[in-house]
Amino acid sequence: MSFTTYYMHLIFSSVPSLFSSELILYILPVLTVSILLFSFKIMFYKAPKLRRAK
């Protein structure tokens, strides 16, 4: 087994323990709401000013 494969195995084997099921239940709604608020901010406050068609 190469060094890269060994370290990737160590990293990815510990990922499920980092993301427990309860942590996902808290992170996903916060992430969803923050993406929605950020997109609304871009749409309404930083929308490009369009020129009027002649």
C-alpha distance matrix in Angstrom:
0.0 3.8 6.7 8.3 6.4 6.5 10.1 11.1 10.4 12.5 15.1 15.7 15.8 18.6 20.5 22.5 23.7 24.9 26.8 28.8 31.4 34.3 32.9 32.6 36.2 37.3 35.3 36.0 39.8 39.8 37.6 39.8 43.0 41.9 41.0 44.4 46.3 44.5 45.3 48.9 49.3 48.3 50.5 53.6 53.6 51.8 52.9 53.9 57.7 58.7 61.7 64.6 65.0 68.4
3.8 0.0 3.8 5.5 5.3 6.2 8.8 10.0 10.7 12.5 14.5 15.5 16.4 18.8 20.4 22.9 24.1 24.8 26.8 29.2 31.9 34.6 32.8 32.5 36.2 37.0 34.7 35.5 39.3 39.0 36.6 39.0 42.1 40.6 39.6 43.2 44.9 42.9 43.8 47.4 47.6 46.4 48.8 51.9 51.6 49.7 50.8 51.7 55.4 56.6 59.5 62.5 63.0 66.3
6.7 3.8 0.0 3.8 5.5 5.1 6.2 8.5 9.8 10.6 12.3 14.2 15.3 17.0 18.7 21.6 22.4 22.7 25.0 27.6 30.5 33.0 30.9 30.9 34.7 35.2 32.8 33.9 37.6 37.0 34.8 37.4 40.3 38.7 37.9 41.6 43.0 41.0 42.1 45.7 45.7 44.6 47.2 50.2 49.7 47.8 49.2 50.2 53.9 55.2 58.2 61.3 62.0 65.3
8.3 5.5 3.8 0.0 3.8 5.4 5.3 6.0 8.4 9.9 10.6 12.0 13.9 15.7 16.7 19.7 21.0 21.0 22.9 25.7 28.5 31.0 28.8 28.5 32.3 32.7 30.2 31.0 34.8 34.2 31.8 34.2 37.2 35.5 34.6 38.2 39.8 37.7 38.7 42.3 42.3 41.2 43.7 46.7 46.3 44.4 45.7 46.6 50.4 51.6 54.6 57.6 58.3 61.6
6.4 5.3 5.5 3.8 0.0 3.8 5.6 5.1 6.0 8.6 9.9 10.4 11.8 14.3 15.4 17.9 19.5 20.1 21.7 24.3 26.8 29.6 27.8 27.3 31.0 31.9 29.6 30.2 34.0 33.9 31.5 33.8 36.9 35.6 34.7 38.1 40.0 38.2 39.0 42.6 42.9 41.9 44.2 47.3 47.2 45.4 46.5 47.6 51.4 52.5 55.6 58.5 59.0 62.4
6.5 6.2 5.1 5.4 3.8 0.0 3.8 5.5 5.1 6.3 8.8 10.1 10.5 12.7 14.7 17.2 18.0 18.8 21.0 23.3 26.2 28.7 27.0 27.1 30.7 31.5 29.5 30.5 34.3 34.0 32.0 34.5 37.5 36.2 35.7 39.2 40.8 39.2 40.3 43.8 44.0 43.3 45.7 48.6 48.4 46.8 48.2 49.5 53.2 54.6 57.8 60.6 61.4 64.9
10.1 8.8 6.2 5.3 5.6 3.8 0.0 3.8 5.3 5.0 6.2 8.6 9.8 11.0 12.6 15.7 16.4 16.5 18.9 21.5 24.6 26.8 24.8 24.9 28.7 29.1 26.9 28.2 31.9 31.3 29.2 32.0 34.8 33.3 32.9 36.5 37.9 36.2 37.5 41.0 41.0 40.3 42.9 45.7 45.3 43.8 45.3 46.6 50.4 51.9 55.1 58.1 59.0 62.5
11.1 10.0 8.5 6.0 5.1 5.5 3.8 0.0 3.8 5.4 5.1 6.0 8.3 10.0 10.7 13.7 15.2 15.3 17.0 19.8 22.5 25.0 23.0 22.6 26.4 27.0 24.7 25.6 29.3 29.0 26.8 29.2 32.3 30.9 30.2 33.7 35.4 33.7 34.8 38.3 38.6 37.8 40.2 43.1 43.0 41.4 42.7 44.1 47.9 49.2 52.4 55.3 56.1 59.6
10.4 10.7 9.8 8.4 6.0 5.1 5.3 3.8 0.0 3.8 5.5 5.3 5.8 8.6 10.1 12.3 13.6 14.6 16.4 18.6 21.2 24.0 22.5 22.3 25.9 26.9 25.0 25.9 29.7 29.7 27.7 30.1 33.2 32.2 31.7 35.0 36.9 35.5 36.6 40.0 40.5 39.9 42.2 45.1 45.1 43.8 45.0 46.6 50.4 51.7 55.0 57.7 58.5 62.1
12.5 12.5 10.6 9.9 8.6 6.3 5.0 5.4 3.8 0.0 3.8 5.7 5.3 6.5 9.0 11.5 11.9 12.7 15.2 17.3 20.4 22.7 21.1 21.5 25.1 25.7 24.0 25.4 29.1 28.8 27.2 29.9 32.7 31.6 31.5 34.9 36.5 35.2 36.6 39.9 40.2 39.9 42.3 45.0 44.8 43.7 45.2 46.9 50.7 52.3 55.6 58.4 59.5 63.0
15.1 14.5 12.3 10.6 9.9 8.8 6.2 5.1 5.5 3.8 0.0 3.8 5.6 5.5 6.6 9.9 10.7 10.5 12.7 15.5 18.5 20.7 18.6 18.8 22.5 22.9 20.9 22.3 25.9 25.5 23.7 26.5 29.3 28.0 27.8 31.3 32.8 31.4 32.9 36.2 36.4 36.1 38.6 41.3 41.1 39.9 41.4 43.2 46.9 48.6 51.9 54.8 55.9 59.5
15.7 15.5 14.2 12.0 10.4 10.1 8.6 6.0 5.3 5.7 3.8 0.0 3.8 5.4 5.1 7.7 9.7 10.1 11.3 13.9 16.5 19.2 17.4 17.0 20.7 21.7 19.7 20.5 24.3 24.4 22.5 24.9 27.9 27.1 26.7 30.0 31.8 30.7 31.8 35.1 35.7 35.3 37.5 40.3 40.5 39.4 40.7 42.5 46.2 47.6 51.1 53.7 54.7 58.3
15.8 16.4 15.3 13.9 11.8 10.5 9.8 8.3 5.8 5.3 5.6 3.8 0.0 3.8 5.6 6.8 8.0 9.7 11.4 13.0 15.8 18.5 17.4 17.4 20.9 22.1 20.7 21.8 25.5 25.7 24.3 26.7 29.7 29.1 29.0 32.1 34.0 33.2 34.4 37.5 38.2 38.1 40.3 43.0 43.2 42.3 43.6 45.6 49.4 50.8 54.3 56.9 57.9 61.5
18.6 18.8 17.0 15.7 14.3 12.7 11.0 10.0 8.6 6.5 5.5 5.4 3.8 0.0 3.8 5.7 5.5 6.5 9.1 10.9 14.1 16.3 14.8 15.5 19.0 19.7 18.4 20.1 23.6 23.5 22.4 25.1 27.8 27.1 27.4 30.6 32.1 31.4 33.0 36.0 36.5 36.7 39.0 41.4 41.4 40.7 42.4 44.5 48.2 49.9 53.4 56.1 57.3 61.0
20.5 20.4 18.7 16.7 15.4 14.7 12.6 10.7 10.1 9.0 6.6 5.1 5.6 3.8 0.0 3.8 5.4 5.1 6.4 9.1 12.0 14.3 12.4 12.5 16.2 16.9 15.3 16.6 20.2 20.2 18.9 21.5 24.3 23.7 23.8 26.9 28.6 27.9 29.4 32.4 33.0 33.1 35.3 37.8 38.0 37.3 38.8 41.0 44.7 46.3 49.9 52.4 53.6 57.3
22.5 22.9 21.6 19.7 17.9 17.2 15.7 13.7 12.3 11.5 9.9 7.7 6.8 5.7 3.8 0.0 3.8 5.4 5.2 6.5 9.0 11.8 10.9 10.8 14.1 15.6 14.6 15.6 19.2 19.8 18.9 21.1 23.9 23.9 24.1 26.9 28.8 28.6 29.9 32.7 33.6 34.0 36.0 38.4 38.8 38.4 39.8 42.2 45.8 47.3 51.0 53.3 54.5 58.3
23.7 24.1 22.4 21.0 19.5 18.0 16.4 15.2 13.6 11.9 10.7 9.7 8.0 5.5 5.4 3.8 0.0 3.8 5.5 5.8 9.3 11.2 10.3 11.6 14.6 15.5 15.1 16.9 20.1 20.4 20.0 22.5 25.0 24.9 25.6 28.4 29.9 29.9 31.6 34.2 34.9 35.6 37.7 39.8 40.1 39.9 41.5 44.0 47.6 49.4 53.0 55.4 56.8 60.6
24.9 24.8 22.7 21.0 20.1 18.8 16.5 15.3 14.6 12.7 10.5 10.1 9.7 6.5 5.1 5.4 3.8 0.0 3.8 5.9 9.6 10.7 8.6 10.1 13.4 13.5 12.5 14.8 18.0 17.7 17.2 20.1 22.4 21.9 22.8 25.8 27.0 26.7 28.7 31.3 31.7 32.4 34.7 36.8 36.8 36.6 38.4 40.9 44.5 46.4 50.0 52.5 54.1 57.8
26.8 26.8 25.0 22.9 21.7 21.0 18.9 17.0 16.4 15.2 12.7 11.3 11.4 9.1 6.4 5.2 5.5 3.8 0.0 3.8 6.5 8.1 6.1 6.5 10.0 10.8 9.8 11.5 14.8 15.0 14.5 17.0 19.5 19.5 20.2 22.9 24.5 24.5 26.2 28.7 29.5 30.3 32.3 34.4 34.8 34.7 36.3 38.9 42.4 44.2 47.9 50.2 51.7 55.4
28.8 29.2 27.6 25.7 24.3 23.3 21.5 19.8 18.6 17.3 15.5 13.9 13.0 10.9 9.1 6.5 5.8 5.9 3.8 0.0 3.8 5.5 5.3 6.5 8.9 10.3 10.7 12.3 15.1 15.9 16.1 18.3 20.5 21.0 22.1 24.4 26.0 26.5 28.1 30.3 31.4 32.5 34.3 36.2 36.7 37.0 38.5 41.3 44.7 46.5 50.2 52.4 53.9 57.7
31.4 31.9 30.5 28.5 26.8 26.2 24.6 22.5 21.2 20.4 18.5 16.5 15.8 14.1 12.0 9.0 9.3 9.6 6.5 3.8 0.0 3.8 5.5 5.2 6.5 9.0 10.1 10.8 13.2 14.8 15.3 16.8 19.1 20.3 21.2 23.0 24.9 25.8 27.2 29.1 30.6 31.8 33.2 35.1 36.0 36.4 37.7 40.7 44.0 45.6 49.3 51.3 52.7 56.5
34.3 34.6 33.0 31.0 29.6 28.7 26.8 25.0 24.0 22.7 20.7 19.2 18.5 16.3 14.3 11.8 11.2 10.7 8.1 5.5 3.8 0.0 3.8 5.4 5.1 6.6 8.8 10.3 12.0 13.2 14.6 16.2 17.8 19.0 20.6 22.2 23.6 24.9 26.6 28.2 29.4 31.1 32.6 34.1 34.8 35.6 37.1 40.3 43.5 45.3 49.0 51.0 52.6 56.4
32.9 32.8 30.9 28.8 27.8 27.0 24.8 23.0 22.5 21.1 18.6 17.4 17.4 14.8 12.4 10.9 10.3 8.6 6.1 5.3 5.5 3.8 0.0 3.8 5.4 5.3 6.1 8.6 10.8 11.1 12.1 14.4 16.0 16.6 18.2 20.3 21.5 22.3 24.3 26.1 27.0 28.5 30.3 31.9 32.4 32.9 34.6 37.7 40.9 42.9 46.7 48.8 50.5 54.3
32.6 32.5 30.9 28.5 27.3 27.1 24.9 22.6 22.3 21.5 18.8 17.0 17.4 15.5 12.5 10.8 11.6 10.1 6.5 6.5 5.2 5.4 3.8 0.0 3.8 5.4 5.0 5.8 8.7 9.9 10.1 11.9 14.2 15.1 16.0 18.1 19.8 20.6 22.1 24.1 25.4 26.6 28.1 30.0 30.8 31.2 32.6 35.6 38.9 40.6 44.3 46.4 47.9 51.7
36.2 36.2 34.7 32.3 31.0 30.7 28.7 26.4 25.9 25.1 22.5 20.7 20.9 19.0 16.2 14.1 14.6 13.4 10.0 8.9 6.5 5.1 5.4 3.8 0.0 3.8 5.8 5.9 7.1 9.2 10.5 11.5 13.2 14.9 16.2 17.5 19.2 20.7 22.1 23.5 25.1 26.7 27.9 29.5 30.5 31.4 32.7 35.9 39.0 40.7 44.4 46.2 47.8 51.6
37.3 37.0 35.2 32.7 31.9 31.5 29.1 27.0 26.9 25.7 22.9 21.7 22.1 19.7 16.9 15.6 15.5 13.5 10.8 10.3 9.0 6.6 5.3 5.4 3.8 0.0 3.8 5.9 6.2 6.7 8.9 10.6 11.5 12.7 14.8 16.2 17.2 18.7 20.7 22.0 23.1 24.9 26.5 27.8 28.4 29.4 31.0 34.3 37.4 39.4 43.1 45.0 46.9 50.7
35.3 34.7 32.8 30.2 29.6 29.5 26.9 24.7 25.0 24.0 20.9 19.7 20.7 18.4 15.3 14.6 15.1 12.5 9.8 10.7 10.1 8.8 6.1 5.0 5.8 3.8 0.0 3.8 5.8 5.3 6.0 8.5 10.1 10.5 12.1 14.3 15.4 16.2 18.2 20.0 20.9 22.4 24.2 25.8 26.3 26.9 28.5 31.6 34.9 36.8 40.6 42.7 44.5 48.3
36.0 35.5 33.9 31.0 30.2 30.5 28.2 25.6 25.9 25.4 22.3 20.5 21.8 20.1 16.6 15.6 16.9 14.8 11.5 12.3 10.8 10.3 8.6 5.8 5.9 5.9 3.8 0.0 3.8 5.5 5.1 6.1 8.6 9.9 10.6 12.3 14.3 15.3 16.5 18.4 19.9 21.2 22.5 24.3 25.3 25.9 27.1 30.2 33.4 35.0 38.8 40.7 42.3 46.1
39.8 39.3 37.6 34.8 34.0 34.3 31.9 29.3 29.7 29.1 25.9 24.3 25.5 23.6 20.2 19.2 20.1 18.0 14.8 15.1 13.2 12.0 10.8 8.7 7.1 6.2 5.8 3.8 0.0 3.8 5.4 5.0 6.1 8.5 9.9 10.5 12.2 14.1 15.4 16.5 18.2 20.0 21.0 22.4 23.6 24.6 25.8 29.2 32.2 33.9 37.7 39.4 41.1 44.9
39.8 39.0 37.0 34.2 33.9 34.0 31.3 29.0 29.7 28.8 25.5 24.4 25.7 23.5 20.2 19.8 20.4 17.7 15.0 15.9 14.8 13.2 11.1 9.9 9.2 6.7 5.3 5.5 3.8 0.0 3.8 5.5 5.3 6.1 8.6 9.9 10.6 12.1 14.2 15.4 16.4 18.3 19.9 21.1 21.7 22.7 24.4 27.7 30.7 32.8 36.6 38.5 40.5 44.3
37.6 36.6 34.8 31.8 31.5 32.0 29.2 26.8 27.7 27.2 23.7 22.5 24.3 22.4 18.9 18.9 20.0 17.2 14.5 16.1 15.3 14.6 12.1 10.1 10.5 8.9 6.0 5.1 5.4 3.8 0.0 3.8 5.6 5.2 6.2 8.6 10.0 10.5 12.2 14.3 15.3 16.5 18.3 20.1 20.7 21.1 22.6 25.7 28.9 30.9 34.6 36.7 38.5 42.3
39.8 39.0 37.4 34.2 33.8 34.5 32.0 29.2 30.1 29.9 26.5 24.9 26.7 25.1 21.5 21.1 22.5 20.1 17.0 18.3 16.8 16.2 14.4 11.9 11.5 10.6 8.5 6.1 5.0 5.5 3.8 0.0 3.8 5.5 5.3 6.3 8.7 10.0 10.7 12.4 14.3 15.6 16.5 18.4 19.7 20.4 21.3 24.5 27.6 29.2 33.0 34.8 36.5 40.3
43.0 42.1 40.3 37.2 36.9 37.5 34.8 32.3 33.2 32.7 29.3 27.9 29.7 27.8 24.3 23.9 25.0 22.4 19.5 20.5 19.1 17.8 16.0 14.2 13.2 11.5 10.1 8.6 6.1 5.3 5.6 3.8 0.0 3.8 5.5 5.1 6.1 8.5 9.9 10.6 12.2 14.3 15.3 16.4 17.5 18.8 20.0 23.5 26.3 28.3 32.0 33.7 35.7 39.5
41.9 40.6 38.7 35.5 35.6 36.2 33.3 30.9 32.2 31.6 28.0 27.1 29.1 27.1 23.7 23.9 24.9 21.9 19.5 21.0 20.3 19.0 16.6 15.1 14.9 12.7 10.5 9.9 8.5 6.1 5.2 5.5 3.8 0.0 3.8 5.4 5.2 6.0 8.5 9.9 10.5 12.3 14.2 15.4 15.8 16.7 18.4 21.7 24.7 26.9 30.7 32.8 34.9 38.6
41.0 39.6 37.9 34.6 34.7 35.7 32.9 30.2 31.7 31.5 27.8 26.7 29.0 27.4 23.8 24.1 25.6 22.8 20.2 22.1 21.2 20.6 18.2 16.0 16.2 14.8 12.1 10.6 9.9 8.6 6.2 5.3 5.5 3.8 0.0 3.8 5.5 5.1 6.1 8.6 9.8 10.6 12.2 14.3 15.2 15.4 16.6 19.7 22.9 24.7 28.5 30.6 32.4 36.2
44.4 43.2 41.6 38.2 38.1 39.2 36.5 33.7 35.0 34.9 31.3 30.0 32.1 30.6 26.9 26.9 28.4 25.8 22.9 24.4 23.0 22.2 20.3 18.1 17.5 16.2 14.3 12.3 10.5 9.9 8.6 6.3 5.1 5.4 3.8 0.0 3.8 5.5 5.2 6.2 8.6 10.0 10.5 12.2 13.8 14.7 15.4 18.9 21.7 23.4 27.1 28.9 30.7 34.5
46.3 44.9 43.0 39.8 40.0 40.8 37.9 35.4 36.9 36.5 32.8 31.8 34.0 32.1 28.6 28.8 29.9 27.0 24.5 26.0 24.9 23.6 21.5 19.8 19.2 17.2 15.4 14.3 12.2 10.6 10.0 8.7 6.1 5.2 5.5 3.8 0.0 3.8 5.5 5.1 6.1 8.7 9.8 10.6 11.4 12.9 14.3 17.9 20.6 22.8 26.5 28.3 30.6 34.3
44.5 42.9 41.0 37.7 38.2 39.2 36.2 33.7 35.5 35.2 31.4 30.7 33.2 31.4 27.9 28.6 29.9 26.7 24.5 26.5 25.8 24.9 22.3 20.6 20.7 18.7 16.2 15.3 14.1 12.1 10.5 10.0 8.5 6.0 5.1 5.5 3.8 0.0 3.8 5.5 5.1 6.3 8.7 10.2 10.3 10.7 12.5 15.8 18.8 21.1 24.8 27.1 29.3 33.0
45.3 43.8 42.1 38.7 39.0 40.3 37.5 34.8 36.6 36.6 32.9 31.8 34.4 33.0 29.4 29.9 31.6 28.7 26.2 28.1 27.2 26.6 24.3 22.1 22.1 20.7 18.2 16.5 15.4 14.2 12.2 10.7 9.9 8.5 6.1 5.2 5.5 3.8 0.0 3.8 5.4 5.1 6.1 8.7 10.0 10.0 10.6 13.8 16.9 18.7 22.5 24.5 26.5 30.2
48.9 47.4 45.7 42.3 42.6 43.8 41.0 38.3 40.0 39.9 36.2 35.1 37.5 36.0 32.4 32.7 34.2 31.3 28.7 30.3 29.1 28.2 26.1 24.1 23.5 22.0 20.0 18.4 16.5 15.4 14.3 12.4 10.6 9.9 8.6 6.2 5.1 5.5 3.8 0.0 3.8 5.4 5.0 6.0 8.0 9.4 9.9 13.6 16.0 17.9 21.6 23.3 25.6 29.3
49.3 47.6 45.7 42.3 42.9 44.0 41.0 38.6 40.5 40.2 36.4 35.7 38.2 36.5 33.0 33.6 34.9 31.7 29.5 31.4 30.6 29.4 27.0 25.4 25.1 23.1 20.9 19.9 18.2 16.4 15.3 14.3 12.2 10.5 9.8 8.6 6.1 5.1 5.4 3.8 0.0 3.8 5.5 5.5 5.4 6.9 8.7 12.4 14.8 17.4 21.0 23.1 25.7 29.3
48.3 46.4 44.6 41.2 41.9 43.3 40.3 37.8 39.9 39.9 36.1 35.3 38.1 36.7 33.1 34.0 35.6 32.4 30.3 32.5 31.8 31.1 28.5 26.6 26.7 24.9 22.4 21.2 20.0 18.3 16.5 15.6 14.3 12.3 10.6 10.0 8.7 6.3 5.1 5.4 3.8 0.0 3.8 5.7 5.7 4.9 6.2 9.5 12.5 14.9 18.6 20.9 23.3 26.9
50.5 48.8 47.2 43.7 44.2 45.7 42.9 40.2 42.2 42.3 38.6 37.5 40.3 39.0 35.3 36.0 37.7 34.7 32.3 34.3 33.2 32.6 30.3 28.1 27.9 26.5 24.2 22.5 21.0 19.9 18.3 16.5 15.3 14.2 12.2 10.5 9.8 8.7 6.1 5.0 5.5 3.8 0.0 3.8 6.1 6.2 5.2 8.8 11.3 13.0 16.8 18.6 20.8 24.5
53.6 51.9 50.2 46.7 47.3 48.6 45.7 43.1 45.1 45.0 41.3 40.3 43.0 41.4 37.8 38.4 39.8 36.8 34.4 36.2 35.1 34.1 31.9 30.0 29.5 27.8 25.8 24.3 22.4 21.1 20.1 18.4 16.4 15.4 14.3 12.2 10.6 10.2 8.7 6.0 5.5 5.7 3.8 0.0 3.8 6.0 5.7 9.4 10.9 13.1 16.6 18.2 20.9 24.5
53.6 51.6 49.7 46.3 47.2 48.4 45.3 43.0 45.1 44.8 41.1 40.5 43.2 41.4 38.0 38.8 40.1 36.8 34.8 36.7 36.0 34.8 32.4 30.8 30.5 28.4 26.3 25.3 23.6 21.7 20.7 19.7 17.5 15.8 15.2 13.8 11.4 10.3 10.0 8.0 5.4 5.7 6.1 3.8 0.0 3.8 5.8 9.0 10.5 13.6 16.9 19.0 22.1 25.4
51.8 49.7 47.8 44.4 45.4 46.8 43.8 41.4 43.8 43.7 39.9 39.4 42.3 40.7 37.3 38.4 39.9 36.6 34.7 37.0 36.4 35.6 32.9 31.2 31.4 29.4 26.9 25.9 24.6 22.7 21.1 20.4 18.8 16.7 15.4 14.7 12.9 10.7 10.0 9.4 6.9 4.9 6.2 6.0 3.8 0.0 3.8 6.3 8.8 11.9 15.3 18.0 20.8 24.2
52.9 50.8 49.2 45.7 46.5 48.2 45.3 42.7 45.0 45.2 41.4 40.7 43.6 42.4 38.8 39.8 41.5 38.4 36.3 38.5 37.7 37.1 34.6 32.6 32.7 31.0 28.5 27.1 25.8 24.4 22.6 21.3 20.0 18.4 16.6 15.4 14.3 12.5 10.6 9.9 8.7 6.2 5.2 5.7 5.8 3.8 0.0 3.8 6.4 8.8 12.4 14.9 17.4 21.0
53.9 51.7 50.2 46.6 47.6 49.5 46.6 44.1 46.6 46.9 43.2 42.5 45.6 44.5 41.0 42.2 44.0 40.9 38.9 41.3 40.7 40.3 37.7 35.6 35.9 34.3 31.6 30.2 29.2 27.7 25.7 24.5 23.5 21.7 19.7 18.9 17.9 15.8 13.8 13.6 12.4 9.5 8.8 9.4 9.0 6.3 3.8 0.0 3.8 6.1 9.5 12.5 15.0 18.4
57.7 55.4 53.9 50.4 51.4 53.2 50.4 47.9 50.4 50.7 46.9 46.2 49.4 48.2 44.7 45.8 47.6 44.5 42.4 44.7 44.0 43.5 40.9 38.9 39.0 37.4 34.9 33.4 32.2 30.7 28.9 27.6 26.3 24.7 22.9 21.7 20.6 18.8 16.9 16.0 14.8 12.5 11.3 10.9 10.5 8.8 6.4 3.8 0.0 3.8 6.6 9.5 12.5 15.6
58.7 56.6 55.2 51.6 52.5 54.6 51.9 49.2 51.7 52.3 48.6 47.6 50.8 49.9 46.3 47.3 49.4 46.4 44.2 46.5 45.6 45.3 42.9 40.6 40.7 39.4 36.8 35.0 33.9 32.8 30.9 29.2 28.3 26.9 24.7 23.4 22.8 21.1 18.7 17.9 17.4 14.9 13.0 13.1 13.6 11.9 8.8 6.1 3.8 0.0 3.8 6.5 8.9 12.3
61.7 59.5 58.2 54.6 55.6 57.8 55.1 52.4 55.0 55.6 51.9 51.1 54.3 53.4 49.9 51.0 53.0 50.0 47.9 50.2 49.3 49.0 46.7 44.3 44.4 43.1 40.6 38.8 37.7 36.6 34.6 33.0 32.0 30.7 28.5 27.1 26.5 24.8 22.5 21.6 21.0 18.6 16.8 16.6 16.9 15.3 12.4 9.5 6.6 3.8 0.0 3.8 6.4 9.2
64.6 62.5 61.3 57.6 58.5 60.6 58.1 55.3 57.7 58.4 54.8 53.7 56.9 56.1 52.4 53.3 55.4 52.5 50.2 52.4 51.3 51.0 48.8 46.4 46.2 45.0 42.7 40.7 39.4 38.5 36.7 34.8 33.7 32.8 30.6 28.9 28.3 27.1 24.5 23.3 23.1 20.9 18.6 18.2 19.0 18.0 14.9 12.5 9.5 6.5 3.8 0.0 3.8 6.5
65.0 63.0 62.0 58.3 59.0 61.4 59.0 56.1 58.5 59.5 55.9 54.7 57.9 57.3 53.6 54.5 56.8 54.1 51.7 53.9 52.7 52.6 50.5 47.9 47.8 46.9 44.5 42.3 41.1 40.5 38.5 36.5 35.7 34.9 32.4 30.7 30.6 29.3 26.5 25.6 25.7 23.3 20.8 20.9 22.1 20.8 17.4 15.0 12.5 8.9 6.4 3.8 0.0 3.8
68.4 66.3 65.3 61.6 62.4 64.9 62.5 59.6 62.1 63.0 59.5 58.3 61.5 61.0 57.3 58.3 60.6 57.8 55.4 57.7 56.5 56.4 54.3 51.7 51.6 50.7 48.3 46.1 44.9 44.3 42.3 40.3 39.5 38.6 36.2 34.5 34.3 33.0 30.2 29.3 29.3 26.9 24.5 24.5 25.4 24.2 21.0 18.4 15.6 12.3 9.2 6.5 3.8 0.0
